[in-house]
């Protein structure tokens, strides 16, 4: 098979994987997949399409990445909407702006004004059925350091999209656990946090002394 044919076959394999959504695809998305021991059905598909096993694993990883990004985007948006409703119910006098719906470059998702107080809230949505894993971008982290009104809010949803809990993580904890650039030639752009329950303070506090 020529190189161009190899590329087309790899694209076809990737689309087949996304279409069928095998159970191991989610393991790959969660980084619980051993590339040295690929699932039998993936190996068989690669053989049918005359793709080397390594290329098949690469196509599967790309498929998982796309599925994971799409699922995270939808799940994250659901958490933001849930937080807007939570604020409207618990702080009826607050002015709420869902910033990320029209501008995703601010480093936060929701702006809340309550009297003289203003808060810029970065929302991370977690599932009640999985470990609390969030991703923080370099841009979000830098805004957290520069903006004293910035808050990291964790919204926990159940399998039906209902709000289980709302909590806040101190910015000081976020900064203390962040990775460090090892040289001027490299820099991190996104990092994953696995949050223990003890670092999430229940509820949403809009006071100015929470940091």
C-alpha positions as a Python dict, from the first residue, in 0.01 Angstrom:
ca = {
    (1, 'X'): (0, 0, 0),
    (2, 'X'): (134, 344, -93),
    (3, 'X'): (189, 618, 164),
    (4, 'X'): (-120, 810, 49),
    (5, 'X'): (-327, 493, 79),
    (6, 'X'): (-184, 435, 428),
    (7, 'X'): (-297, 782, 533),
    (8, 'X'): (-647, 730, 395),
    (9, 'X'): (-675, 391, 564),
    (10, 'X'): (-566, 547, 896),
    (11, 'X'): (-831, 818, 862),
    (12, 'X'): (-1092, 552, 785),
    (13, 'X'): (-987, 352, 1091),
    (14, 'X'): (-1008, 663, 1310),
    (15, 'X'): (-1361, 736, 1186),
    (16, 'X'): (-1470, 377, 1234),
    (17, 'X'): (-1347, 384, 1592),
    (18, 'X'): (-1534, 708, 1664),
    (19, 'X'): (-1849, 569, 1498),
    (20, 'X'): (-1852, 239, 1688),
    (21, 'X'): (-1727, 383, 2020),
    (22, 'X'): (-1572, 65, 2165),
    (23, 'X'): (-1543, 47, 2543),
    (24, 'X'): (-1163, 59, 2535),
    (25, 'X'): (-1181, 399, 2364),
    (26, 'X'): (-1275, 556, 2698),
    (27, 'X'): (-984, 383, 2870),
    (28, 'X'): (-755, 539, 2613),
    (29, 'X'): (-909, 881, 2671),
    (30, 'X'): (-846, 835, 3045),
    (31, 'X'): (-482, 735, 2983),
    (32, 'X'): (-551, 382, 3109),
    (33, 'X'): (-463, 216, 2780),
    (34, 'X'): (-148, 6, 2722),
    (35, 'X'): (-26, 81, 2367),
    (36, 'X'): (193, -230, 2383),
    (37, 'X'): (-113, -452, 2428),
    (38, 'X'): (-385, -314, 2198),
    (39, 'X'): (-737, -465, 2197),
    (40, 'X'): (-789, -757, 1960),
    (41, 'X'): (-1061, -581, 1758),
    (42, 'X'): (-829, -285, 1695),
    (43, 'X'): (-553, -520, 1576),
    (44, 'X'): (-798, -700, 1347),
    (45, 'X'): (-929, -376, 1198),
    (46, 'X'): (-575, -257, 1132),
    (47, 'X'): (-496, -589, 959),
    (48, 'X'): (-807, -565, 738),
    (49, 'X'): (-710, -212, 635),
    (50, 'X'): (-346, -321, 594),
    (51, 'X'): (-226, -72, 852),
    (52, 'X'): (73, -149, 1076),
    (53, 'X'): (-28, -214, 1437),
    (54, 'X'): (156, 97, 1556),
    (55, 'X'): (-31, 314, 1309),
    (56, 'X'): (-356, 157, 1426),
    (57, 'X'): (-280, 248, 1787),
    (58, 'X'): (-198, 603, 1676),
    (59, 'X'): (-532, 628, 1491),
    (60, 'X'): (-710, 500, 1803),
    (61, 'X'): (-534, 760, 2018),
    (62, 'X'): (-635, 1038, 1779),
    (63, 'X'): (-994, 914, 1783),
    (64, 'X'): (-995, 908, 2164),
    (65, 'X'): (-855, 1258, 2174),
    (66, 'X'): (-1133, 1393, 1952),
    (67, 'X'): (-1406, 1211, 2143),
    (68, 'X'): (-1262, 1324, 2477),
    (69, 'X'): (-1237, 1689, 2370),
    (70, 'X'): (-1594, 1693, 2239),
    (71, 'X'): (-1729, 1521, 2551),
    (72, 'X'): (-1534, 1753, 2781),
    (73, 'X'): (-1660, 2061, 2596),
    (74, 'X'): (-2023, 1950, 2629),
    (75, 'X'): (-1978, 1844, 2992),
    (76, 'X'): (-1799, 2168, 3077),
    (77, 'X'): (-2075, 2377, 2920),
    (78, 'X'): (-2334, 2187, 3124),
    (79, 'X'): (-2143, 2270, 3442),
    (80, 'X'): (-2129, 2639, 3353),
    (81, 'X'): (-2504, 2652, 3296),
    (82, 'X'): (-2560, 2468, 3624),
    (83, 'X'): (-2348, 2726, 3808),
    (84, 'X'): (-2536, 3017, 3650),
    (85, 'X'): (-2861, 2862, 3779),
    (86, 'X'): (-2705, 2801, 4121),
    (87, 'X'): (-2601, 3166, 4149),
    (88, 'X'): (-2941, 3291, 4035),
    (89, 'X'): (-3112, 3074, 4299),
    (90, 'X'): (-2874, 3149, 4588),
    (91, 'X'): (-2779, 3508, 4508),
    (92, 'X'): (-3095, 3656, 4354),
    (93, 'X'): (-2957, 4011, 4371),
    (94, 'X'): (-2641, 3925, 4182),
    (95, 'X'): (-2574, 4028, 3824),
    (96, 'X'): (-2447, 3727, 3628),
    (97, 'X'): (-2270, 3733, 3291),
    (98, 'X'): (-2192, 3403, 3117),
    (99, 'X'): (-1874, 3536, 2957),
    (100, 'X'): (-1754, 3217, 2789),
    (101, 'X'): (-2063, 3205, 2568),
    (102, 'X'): (-1931, 3500, 2369),
    (103, 'X'): (-1562, 3520, 2464),
    (104, 'X'): (-1343, 3223, 2563),
    (105, 'X'): (-1019, 3420, 2591),
    (106, 'X'): (-1073, 3583, 2931),
    (107, 'X'): (-938, 3302, 3149),
    (108, 'X'): (-1271, 3267, 3329),
    (109, 'X'): (-1625, 3164, 3236),
    (110, 'X'): (-1868, 3363, 3450),
    (111, 'X'): (-1858, 3713, 3595),
    (112, 'X'): (-2070, 3786, 3902),
    (113, 'X'): (-2137, 4127, 4054),
    (114, 'X'): (-2308, 4153, 4392),
    (115, 'X'): (-2319, 4502, 4536),
    (116, 'X'): (-1964, 4635, 4542),
    (117, 'X'): (-1817, 4287, 4500),
    (118, 'X'): (-1722, 4133, 4166),
    (119, 'X'): (-1597, 3782, 4099),
    (120, 'X'): (-1458, 3618, 3787),
    (121, 'X'): (-1534, 3246, 3809),
    (122, 'X'): (-1351, 2975, 3621),
    (123, 'X'): (-1576, 2668, 3615),
    (124, 'X'): (-1449, 2311, 3610),
    (125, 'X'): (-1707, 2037, 3583),
    (126, 'X'): (-1650, 1694, 3738),
    (127, 'X'): (-1853, 1376, 3738),
    (128, 'X'): (-1986, 1225, 4059),
    (129, 'X'): (-1893, 881, 3925),
    (130, 'X'): (-1526, 952, 3847),
    (131, 'X'): (-1217, 1089, 4026),
    (132, 'X'): (-1212, 1470, 4038),
    (133, 'X'): (-985, 1542, 3744),
    (134, 'X'): (-961, 1891, 3596),
    (135, 'X'): (-739, 2057, 3339),
    (136, 'X'): (-608, 2410, 3387),
    (137, 'X'): (-453, 2600, 3100),
    (138, 'X'): (-146, 2821, 3132),
    (139, 'X'): (-363, 3121, 3048),
    (140, 'X'): (-614, 3039, 3324),
    (141, 'X'): (-330, 2991, 3572),
    (142, 'X'): (-170, 3325, 3485),
    (143, 'X'): (-505, 3506, 3515),
    (144, 'X'): (-550, 3340, 3855),
    (145, 'X'): (-221, 3494, 3967),
    (146, 'X'): (-295, 3838, 3825),
    (147, 'X'): (-664, 3880, 3908),
    (148, 'X'): (-757, 3885, 4281),
    (149, 'X'): (-1125, 3844, 4189),
    (150, 'X'): (-1061, 3514, 4007),
    (151, 'X'): (-1205, 3198, 4163),
    (152, 'X'): (-1188, 2831, 4066),
    (153, 'X'): (-1532, 2675, 4111),
    (154, 'X'): (-1590, 2300, 4093),
    (155, 'X'): (-1936, 2188, 3979),
    (156, 'X'): (-2014, 1819, 4030),
    (157, 'X'): (-2281, 1666, 3808),
    (158, 'X'): (-2438, 1321, 3822),
    (159, 'X'): (-2500, 1093, 3525),
    (160, 'X'): (-2823, 1274, 3438),
    (161, 'X'): (-2667, 1619, 3446),
    (162, 'X'): (-2810, 1720, 3783),
    (163, 'X'): (-2598, 1932, 4015),
    (164, 'X'): (-2461, 1728, 4306),
    (165, 'X'): (-2240, 1994, 4461),
    (166, 'X'): (-2071, 2329, 4408),
    (167, 'X'): (-1740, 2411, 4572),
    (168, 'X'): (-1439, 2640, 4554),
    (169, 'X'): (-1068, 2560, 4539),
    (170, 'X'): (-832, 2816, 4688),
    (171, 'X'): (-611, 2988, 4434),
    (172, 'X'): (-318, 2940, 4672),
    (173, 'X'): (-362, 2562, 4647),
    (174, 'X'): (-379, 2580, 4269),
    (175, 'X'): (-53, 2778, 4256),
    (176, 'X'): (126, 2555, 4506),
    (177, 'X'): (49, 2241, 4302),
    (178, 'X'): (127, 2386, 3957),
    (179, 'X'): (420, 2250, 3756),
    (180, 'X'): (731, 2460, 3698),
    (181, 'X'): (904, 2533, 3370),
    (182, 'X'): (1237, 2350, 3374),
    (183, 'X'): (1416, 2584, 3134),
    (184, 'X'): (1370, 2890, 2917),
    (185, 'X'): (1335, 2657, 2616),
    (186, 'X'): (1024, 2476, 2742),
    (187, 'X'): (701, 2576, 2914),
    (188, 'X'): (388, 2394, 3018),
    (189, 'X'): (63, 2499, 2849),
    (190, 'X'): (-190, 2279, 3030),
    (191, 'X'): (-178, 2069, 3342),
    (192, 'X'): (-402, 1813, 3505),
    (193, 'X'): (-508, 1831, 3870),
    (194, 'X'): (-657, 1540, 4060),
    (195, 'X'): (-841, 1711, 4342),
    (196, 'X'): (-884, 1540, 4680),
    (197, 'X'): (-1219, 1619, 4842),
    (198, 'X'): (-1049, 1805, 5129),
    (199, 'X'): (-926, 2090, 4905),
    (200, 'X'): (-1277, 2173, 4776),
    (201, 'X'): (-1460, 2413, 5007),
    (202, 'X'): (-1834, 2354, 4989),
    (203, 'X'): (-2051, 2625, 4838),
    (204, 'X'): (-1970, 2952, 4668),
    (205, 'X'): (-1840, 3243, 4876),
    (206, 'X'): (-1841, 3581, 4700),
    (207, 'X'): (-1659, 3765, 4976),
    (208, 'X'): (-1335, 3946, 4897),
    (209, 'X'): (-1123, 3764, 5158),
    (210, 'X'): (-1143, 3421, 4991),
    (211, 'X'): (-817, 3345, 4807),
}
